[in-house]
Amino acid sequence: MKGFKNFLMQGDLIVIAVGLVVALAFSTLIKAFTDSIITPLVNALEGANASSKGLGWTLNHQFIDLGTFISAIVYFVIFMAVIYFVLVSPYRAYMAKHGRKVFSAPDPAPPTKTCPECLSSDLPIAATKCRYCASSLTMQ
């Protein structure tokens, strides 16, 4: 149980949990915004009244609701922007201030050279002897 408690109390895990809770709260807020404001605006562009189905068309007695789909796209873009600017950017700045990199690309692999005898290709550039066949390497 002690190991499990230590795992749960790790700083990164707590940050992730808080971020998830905040993201869910923003999700509800943005969903209400798109359902209450964006969808009616998109439907109003089509000229639909409140009693009609909105922007879209009917195919074999099934309504294809384009307004709801456009609303979902707007919802996704707003939600991801909020997550990035409210959670990711401040967290990245905080971690950089403390000397740790997060949410960044991994460092590229160091350059290597190939042994002409055994064709091993993972030798460091500064190596003078091959670690596999012990042949001498020329500086390239």
Summary of the structure (lengths in Angstrom):
residues: 140
radius of gyration: 27.9
end to end distance: 55.4
largest distance: 83.8
contacts: 309
relative contact order: 0.08
helix: 54%
strand: 10%
